[in-house]
């Protein structure tokens, strides 16, 4: 439409063109669908026929009136625009506050406290009165009630979940770590953590937290997973690894969850969490178990007999300027507590002996005789040293973004260490510092056959569980270092038949890669994970890339599930009101997600504004 035509609209029919390009009447603010002269004239004559009589066409009075109408419209438009922009910024700010609270696992009611603190701080910091009024008005306009924060938490969790699903549907393979636990309200929660390659990097994220009502049998859990994948448009056939805690419900060969899922997803491998297996390898028995039980009895006697006794022991430690302030309790569920509790007893042995000798209780004399027995103390120091090594292994296996390749590598290294420990125990005791210190101070302390037998049994247990591992060691070594002279056997590739890797083409790709000095430099500088994701071209090395991505996608443990349950209980404990399962799921998703939403895009999204009246205050 030409400028003259638009001017004629205004002069003849009192119409202007809006920013959206539609003709709008300045008298009633109605818009016409089509900007044709006939439509505008009909509207003007039908609804405003008396305007020409009051303001004759071509007169100065008419021009002044039209100018006044245009100024009023422009002023209203600017005010409305500013109002919408201010409201959107306030909403974006409330989203950010909800996001931070969710990441820190704090209750929704803290948002109101946060707002009060922010206002108080600004009142002190901002000195310009005019600016202070504007800033404080902006902060006060941010909706931060607990209900508003809860609604925004739901929106953020939905956005994050949609992003996760979008990327998962594009992934060729994914790995699942699953576990079941009961929260503090006695609700059984089934956790699914997914690991996949999104084209740029590997991601680990909470896929779902499914409440289980009633029984938690393998059949019920299996149906829940199948329904979850179907409802969210995911394909179970893309799952290449399922990692469980090894419980019969999960790992049963006939009716377990692994067996049921393998029937519908043939390419999927099942794995008993490697961390759980390493803990089971160190299970005590016989004389050493009796020693361990006696140590725990001494700890419980001092700490749990009475509050008075516990206070007296801590006072004794303070008077003697002890290295520590208290003993540590042991819990079988916590992987590191056994070694930590033993080490603390060894380090406070003198203080414990003195406390027991001064105690008037009958049981104290029995415990005192044990703490003064060199054979008992020798076994206790040996257990402290060996469980310290096991704790180091356990900590090395824990953590996010640990693949099955990383974990198997550490386990193989520990098996070699066990051989060294066995020889060192009969020699210099370089790796048994606590036992070595005791033997230097006591002539009756010695290395016993029980200790040697335990190391032999420990070595056999590790060999039985990890030497016949289902994954090829050559394959994992190749992914870890593709430039090493590692030959991949054909049987190893046969175990990954579902990948459809061309063995002949793979051999040629290996030669091409190992001949590239640029790729070797990138591997040495960036590390193997970044090397495979960023430097290896999928078009030039398709078989190698597919092989590496498949192996690096696999979980090696259920650590992420265990960590999720800790976060879940922290959320439920910090909540000052009861949380529904859906809200708990949303809070946990925000706390664990590796994605960060675009807050401005959420505010401007028409879909978000319409969703459940989320923005109503």
Secondary structure, DSSP 8 states (H G I E B T S, - for coil): --HHHHHHIIIII-EEE-TTS-EEETTT--B-SS--HHHHHHHHHHH-TTHHHHS-TT-HHHHHHHHHHHHHHHHHHHHHHHHHHHHHHHHHHHHHHHHHHHHTT--TTHHHHHHHHHHHHHHHH---HHHHHHHHHHHHTS---HHHHHHHHHHHHHHHHHHHHHHHHH-S-EEEEEEEEE-TTS-EEEEEEEEEE-SSSEEEEEEEEEEE-S---HHHHHHHHHHHHHHTT--GGGEEEEEE---HHHH-TTTSHHHHHHHH-TT-EEEE-HHHHHHHHT---HHHHHHHHHHHHHHHHHHHS-HHHHHHHHHHHHHTT-S-SS-----TTSTTHHHHHHHHHHHTHHHHHHHHHH--SHHHHHHHHHHT-HHHHHHHHHHHHHHHHHHHHHHHH-STT-BHHHHHHHHHHHHHHHHHHHHHHTTT-TT-HHHHHHHHH-TT----HHHHHHHHHHHHHHHHHHTT-SS-HHHHHHHH-TTS-----HHHHHTTGGG---HHHHHHHHHHHHT-HHHHHHHHHH-HHHIIIIIS-TTTSHHHHHHHHHHHH-B--SHHHHHHHHHHHHHHHH-SS---HHHHHHHHHHHH-S----HHHHHH-HHHHHGGGTT--
